Amino acid sequence: MNTSLTLLDRNLQLVRYPQNLQHKSWQAWDAADEYLIDYVEQNFSNLANVAISIYNDDFGALACWFAASHPVWVSDSYVAKQSCLINLQQNSIPVESVKFYDSVTPVAVKVDLVLLKVPKTTALLEQQLIDLQSRVSSSTIVIAAGKATLIHNSTLALFEKYLGVTTTSLAKKKARLIFCQPSGDKFHCSPYPSIWFTERPRFEMSNLANVFARQQLDIGARFMLEHLSKLPNLENRTVIDLGCGNGVLGLHILHQKQQTKVIFVDESYMAVASAKQNILANLPEQLSQSEFLVNNCLDDFSNKSSATEVDLVICNPPFHQQNTITDHIAWQMFKDAKSLLKNGGQLFVVGNRHLDYPNKLKRLFGNATTVATNQKFSILSASKR
């Protein structure tokens, strides 16, 4: 993995988290980071006295570069935060230089300069622009950066709608900048969380802006719900809903198995907050049987959870990290699940049929069973023996 960012006669050593699972061709910054850094350094002076806020810094490159300004740093990603912490430390930058906020914690401080990486999820961008309305003034400057393929007329229209006059740069190394001058007088309400309902039983699902399948039940989860009856006996057992999203799988398990404990785990702060809200709204009497953790897979799980034994891990693994297609997250989920499951415990996975999950599970567990399959998805189980 390329770890050396050299720009404007300055060098940073940057890694992606978790470092041991990254492909050797990947790096912890992209052309949009370089374009943004170069523009700011060429056009702003005395940055140490500028109140900077950084949004969606994938692995901490922006935080490390502008740490002398003591920036406010906002992200929905636990993994991004861990990357940022590691990169600050290995570049001998005090962690206290950066003021960390997650995406569900309001930020009240005013800002002079906003540096924003355009996220893949348009709804997350929209929510962040809405949140910025109370923080900016007519003297604030907003500069966003992203892959040119992520920046459309509709993207620019969001900045115009929620903040003010917006223009864009020419593309450079397939990246573009967005320049926005807030008017300081826009106060639009948020359309989030999104609300939709499951069918049987009819649960109200509340979904914050960055939650996967924010507007309807995703087809992988739907397929898993159709086959929940094939799960082992879960009465008085402990289940982990890993990569829980809005918690729809764990919610249905709690409904069907009323003496079960379910631990909801996701690396998105918005996902875990949505899962908790959905238990509160639909099964409030079972909140005491629920636990909610923001985490990278099951890292250091025994020190973060009250669970002592795990009987079942259920997951619908993502195959993206930021904008990179990868199966390393699924692989870590499988390995972490095996290490936590008690003997006889099981992992249930739903995934696209084209993914190589059966062979991965056989290599790791020594067994893998196809529970159900259709034209698009397979549900697989593996037992710890």
TAVENMO-V30965 format. One record per helix or strand of 2 or more residues. SS is the DSSP state (helix for helix, strand for strand). FROM is the first residue (numbers start at 1). TO is the last residue. If there is no record, write none. Layout:
ss=SS from=FROM to=TO
ss=SS from=FROM to=TO
//
This chain:
ss=strand from=4 to=7
ss=strand from=10 to=13
ss=helix from=19 to=21
ss=helix from=31 to=43
ss=helix from=47 to=49
ss=strand from=52 to=55
ss=helix from=61 to=65
ss=helix from=67 to=69
ss=strand from=72 to=75
ss=helix from=78 to=90
ss=helix from=95 to=97
ss=strand from=99 to=102
ss=strand from=113 to=117
ss=helix from=122 to=132
ss=strand from=141 to=147
ss=helix from=148 to=150
ss=helix from=153 to=162
ss=strand from=164 to=168
ss=strand from=175 to=182
ss=strand from=194 to=197
ss=strand from=204 to=207
ss=helix from=219 to=226
ss=helix from=228 to=230
ss=strand from=238 to=242
ss=helix from=248 to=256
ss=strand from=261 to=266
ss=helix from=269 to=282
ss=helix from=284 to=289
ss=strand from=290 to=294
ss=helix from=301 to=304
ss=strand from=310 to=315
ss=strand from=320 to=321
ss=strand from=324 to=325
ss=helix from=328 to=340
ss=strand from=341 to=352
ss=helix from=357 to=365
ss=strand from=369 to=373
ss=strand from=377 to=383
//
